Amino acid sequence: MALTMTRTRTQTTLTKLAELVANVNGELAFIGEYLPKDIADQAFLQSRRKLLLGQRDALFATLKQFDPGLRPEDIGTSDDWLKAFGRRGRSKAGVRRYLSALKSPLPLVK
């Protein structure tokens, strides 16, 4: 099937949505790793986790609306969301920047 303008736009949108799901899954996995370790930051991490689960549900619904045959649950994780916190986001400094961003009164912007 030839790539028409509409099909190209749809494929681009599906790709972007899948990337967003992978980033949300990556951040949820990251939170899962750090949640039990630091008691002081659990409240911030729990509220962020709740927000991310809501975003993931919305992204799943949107993906299924575009293509009911897709299984968004099978999308893996991505660490692209860490770029906002430094090149090596899983470093101690990157984790500190992430946690301080959660504690700031301004919302996290990706």
C-alpha positions in Angstrom: 0.0 0.0 0.0 1.4 3.4 -1.0 2.1 5.9 1.7 -0.5 8.6 1.2 -0.4 11.9 3.0 -3.1 10.7 5.5 -1.3 7.4 6.1 2.0 9.1 6.6 0.5 11.5 9.2 -1.2 8.6 11.0 2.0 6.6 11.1 3.9 9.6 12.4 1.3 10.1 15.1 1.4 6.5 16.1 5.2 6.6 16.3 5.1 9.7 18.5 2.4 8.2 20.8 4.5 5.0 21.1 7.5 7.1 22.1 5.5 8.9 24.7 4.3 5.6 26.1 7.9 4.3 26.2 9.0 7.4 28.1 6.2 7.1 30.6 7.0 3.4 31.1 10.7 4.3 31.5 9.9 6.9 34.2 7.6 4.5 36.0 10.3 1.9 36.0 12.8 4.5 37.3 10.3 5.4 40.1 9.9 1.8 40.9 13.6 1.4 41.4 13.9 4.5 43.7 10.6 4.4 45.5 11.6 1.9 48.2 15.1 3.4 48.7 14.5 6.9 49.9 11.8 7.4 52.6 11.9 11.2 52.5 11.0 11.4 48.8 8.2 8.7 48.8 5.4 11.2 48.8 6.7 13.1 45.8 7.4 9.8 43.9 4.0 8.4 44.8 2.2 11.5 43.5 4.3 11.5 40.3 3.6 7.8 39.8 -0.1 8.4 40.1 0.1 11.1 37.5 2.2 8.9 35.1 -0.3 6.1 35.4 -3.1 8.4 34.4 -1.0 9.7 31.5 -0.3 6.1 30.4 -3.9 5.2 30.5 -4.8 8.2 28.3 -2.0 7.3 25.9 -3.2 3.7 25.7 -6.8 4.9 24.9 -5.5 7.2 22.2 -3.4 4.5 20.6 -6.3 2.1 20.6 -8.5 4.8 19.0 -6.0 5.2 16.2 -5.5 1.4 15.7 -7.7 -1.0 17.7 -5.3 -3.9 16.7 -2.4 -2.4 18.6 -1.4 -3.7 22.0 0.0 -0.7 23.8 0.8 -2.9 26.9 3.6 -4.4 24.8 5.5 -1.2 24.4 8.8 -1.2 26.3 10.6 1.5 28.1 12.8 4.4 27.0 15.2 6.6 28.9 14.7 9.6 26.6 12.8 11.3 29.3 16.0 11.5 31.4 17.6 13.9 28.9 16.1 16.8 30.8 18.1 15.9 33.8 21.5 15.5 32.2 23.2 13.2 29.8 23.5 10.5 32.4 20.2 10.8 34.2 20.7 7.7 36.3 23.8 9.2 38.0 23.5 10.6 41.5 23.4 14.1 40.2 20.7 13.2 37.7 18.6 11.6 40.4 19.0 14.7 42.6 17.9 16.9 39.7 14.9 14.7 39.0 13.8 14.7 42.7 14.4 18.5 43.0 12.2 19.0 39.9 9.5 16.9 41.6 9.7 19.1 44.7 9.6 22.4 42.8 6.2 24.2 42.7 6.4 24.3 38.9 5.3 21.3 37.0 7.7 19.0 35.3 8.1 19.9 31.6 9.5 17.3 29.2 
